[in-house]
Amino acid sequence: MSKVLIIAEHLNGKLNPSTARCVSCAQAIKADSIDILVLADTPDAIGAEAAKIQGVSKVLTVANPANAHALAAIYAPQIVAAAKSGYTHVLAPSTTFGKDVAPRVAALLGVAQVSDIISVVDAHTFTRPIYAGNAIVTVQAPADQILVATVRTASWPAAANGGNAPIEALTVGVELPSHTRFVELAQGSSERPDLQSASKVVSGGRGVGSAENFAIIFKLADKLGAAVGASRAAVDAGYVPSDLQVGQTGKIIAPQLYMAIGISGAIQHLTGIKDAGTIVAINKDAEAPIFEIADIGLVGDLFKIIPELEQALG
Amino acid sequence: MKILVGYKRVVDYNVRIQVKPDGSGVVTEGVKLSANPFDDIALEEALRLREKGIASEVVVATIAPADAQAHLRNGLAMGANRAIHVVTGDAVQPLTAARVFLKLIEKEQPQIVILGKQAIDDDCNQTGQMLAALWDRPQATFASKVEVSGNAAKVTREVDAGLETIEVDLPAVITTDLRLNEPRFIKLPDIMKAKSKPLETLQLADLGVASGDTLKTTNYAPPAKRSKGVMVKDAADLVAALKTKGLL
């Protein structure tokens, strides 16, 4: 008998698709019920979005001005209070949101956490990657404790819409700390598709050479309707902001099409794209490791190939 | 102000890990070990706070087998004032690590604890957050900028949406992301100096910490291989190949 509680991720009043991906994972657990917990200042619209996800039994909303920003120290005690009402599993997406809050929840419950579930063996046995995805371990958690876990979003499809779950307002009688305060969020441009959920991603690496040169990556991405990503080398070199980084310590993504341009393919980068549908590599070095995993490879000068590519795309 | 830094020893990030054929683990014999890169960044940040006069003492701590002393000496050579070695035969899981660090906090009373956001061996990304919860103090994870003033720290965090800044009262736990700083290189004279710095040894069994190692790893497997693809000769062929796959 598994009762799963999923912590909704949201920003600016919109539910993040990572939440629906957690629902897919909960379904693989063969949960008897899947509830979604929405903590927000005004959770109604977000809760309504969550209620539409197929497979969801119930949406619980906790409205509190203190929940305006996703601060782990504020969220965690509320999640713990909700989880203690009979849940066997607490799931959060393995995004920076879930990675931040879930271990705090686990520690308050006095239980271990399983990070980055990529597949479900049974309700307490999962596989997860270690060593930047160079090994996959099967991990068994005790069945007599609440299981806290994060779900590697790239490994799970988003559960479809079409549901109509009831929404209940929940009151959690816990005292919230004042020692942690939100100051600001500097967001990148939101005009392009979101890197984490885009079906096409064009990524640039050190081979692009400069922040100015990165314009050709953005231009190609716009032509394809793709999101833009980058390797760690490109971010470290200051070509693009850190929220574009794909890899072990950046975003783990699974687009249908991933184009790696001027990226040599360090293992730390490859772990971020392993679940991509088709990987295209364009690199002037024919020996670059990216070609070992690319479905389609093209050796050559990216500054010559990209304009040709744009022309061929029409 | 005292800063406590977590300093884990892991398989070096350049090593391509191999899974043992019987699925019992990964090959670690004869493999190069180094400080977890995020922990080097944590130590560097602590040293910079000391150099700015904000901190007066930097203590590095690790939970590791008896042969990890040389690893801690590296931390001392980098510039830490003292080291604490919590000796354990087996690797501990994050909840146990957090409980051990809580013991060290009780003993050392640091104002700031800096840990790497994740260790590159188990990739858990849990210990800092768990420690903050057990300590009932703030956490500022994935830090790319830390400004300490008085009894608070303003921390910029690398989050999926961009850069988030939060303010936390001290004491607090901070976990590091890649862009926080570039760790310094260890110089030879510092290695000599490190030999005489204090290194305290504690036995994990003596700390009275309840084990949180409840997860059992039952199998190790290599990742599914992507099959080798095709090479195309130019942009036109690439577009044609993508069209065949229905991607354009």
Interface residues (C-beta under 8 A of the other chain):
Chain A: L11 L71 A72 A73 A76 T95 T96 F97 K99 D100 V101 A102 P103 R104 V105 A106 A107 L108 G110 V111 A112 Q113 V114 S115 D116 T125 T127 P129 I130 Y131 A132 G133 N134 A135 I136 V137 T138 V139 Q140 A141 P142 Q145 P177 H179 T180 R181 F182 V183 E184 L185 A186 Q187 G188 Q196 K200 L224 R232 V235 D236 P241 S242 D243 Q248 T249 K251 Q256 L257 I267 Q268 K274 G277 T278 I279 V280 I282 F291 E292 I293 A294 D295 I296 G297 L298 V299 G300 I305 E308 L309 Q311 A312 L313
Chain B: V11 Y13 R16 I17 V19 V26 F38 Q93 P94 L95 A98 K117 Q118 I120 D121 D122 D123 C124 N125 Q126 T127 G128 Q129 M130 L131 A132 A133 L134 D136 R137 P138 Q139 A140 T141 F142 S144 K154 R157 E158 V159 D160 A161 G162 L163 E164 T165 I166 E167 V168 D169 A172 D177 L178 R179 G212 D213 T214 L215 K216 T217 T218 N219 Y220 A221 P222 P223 R226 K228 G229 V230 M231 V232 K233 D234 A235 A236 D237 L238 V239 A241 L242 K245 L247 L248
